[in-house]
Amino acid sequence: MTFEFDAHTAVRSAGDDADGRYAADLDRGWVVGGGVNGGYLLALIGTALRETFPKKPDPLAVSAYYLSAATPGPATVAVDVRREGGTVATASAELRQAGAQGEETRIAALATYGDLDRLGDDVRTTAEEPVLPPPDACVANTFAPQEILDLAPMMGRFDMRFHPDHVGWAVGQPSGRGEIAAWFRLADGREPDPISLLMVVDALPPVTFDLGMMGWAPTLELTAHVRAKPAPGWLKVRHATRNLAGGMFEEDCEVWDSAGRLVAQSRQLARQPRPVG
């Protein structure tokens, strides 16, 4: 069985003479606001990097700069291997699309890859797992206002169950705390893996919704750390912000798996939400 996420993030060699270049098709089902979702694009880049490093298939750290909004349709990922050692490999990657001035870079990324199965199992963390009511006691994303569903068609890819205390923004009553937490899984039942975590860290609505600021919030930079292979089942995802200034805000994300492990972390800098139209 081919799952939707795998089909939509698939890459293929761009030709025998195109060393390090992969072709892809950006699916319109991942549109949010004025472009294609940044987490989905990061996972697609991550897939190209996995193809480049078959013996080091897992993202450990990925930092991406979003230069312009991507659109559904053909794209290429150009990978430049910077170093491959015994346990980790580092490469730069650019996601490009045809534009008014020829081929334009949409995202420039630098990533370190390895094999999570070869890492030690010593865990020492002071991070606290989010406390959420059971999924059936949370608020499903299918109840989102129509304006949100219109803004983010990609929400149809997910089964999200929001903490009841974190959905006041949907009825015009944001808490003002700058926090959104939810249960998360892909709608077609695909289990999480390290590549999909690159998408998950950018899957929830912008945390600024909880500040009463609705609209598309374009990402400027996003850094993701994948800490372990996630166990099957629901993920817990928590977004929070502490500072909005100069028309920008930071968004910190934690992803916990069904075994209670912190499996991914990220921080992104994004622009203050703006209307789409």
Secondary structure, 3 states (H helix, E strand, C coil): CCCHHHHHCCCEECCCCCCCEEEEEECHHHEECCEECHHHHHHHHHHHHHHHCCCCCEEEEEEEEECCCCCCEEEEEEEEEEEECCCCEEEEEEEEEEECCEEEEEEEEEEEEECHHHCCCCCCCCCCCCCCCCHHHCEEHHHCCHHHHHHCHHHHHEEEEECHHHCHHHHCCCCCCCEEEEEEEECCCCCCCHHHHHHHCCCCCCHHHHHCCCCECCEEEEEEEECCCCCCCCEEEEEECCCEECCEEEEEEEEECCCCCEEEEEEEEEECCECCC
